[in-house]
Amino acid sequence: MKLTSTMQKNTLVIELKGKIMGGPESTVFHDRLKEAISQGQKKVVIDLGGVEWMNSSGLGLLISGFTTLRNAGGEMKLARATDKIESLLVITKLNSVFETHSSVDEAVSSFN
């Protein structure tokens, strides 16, 4: 998994690429979220457009990130989920937990 982050209209956009399988790389993700929260950043969009594959640990990574932000008074939304990830969210009923958008711009705009 590769992770890059940018700011867009006062919203942190974290772009994930590759295979999301939890493990040591999840620490990088959580550290980035904690850093954002400590800086007062409460709006986060996770861009999943470059994700090739995700297992249950990857879903756990998203859930724990969502919970961490929610507990800090923030919000996390998903953008550009591939068909595979979208069906994974439906099967696990996480589509009722995560707000998903077809583009990063749409997700960022939805905060306002």
Order of alpha helices (4+ residues) and beta strands (2+ residues): beta-beta-alpha-beta-alpha-beta-alpha-beta-alpha
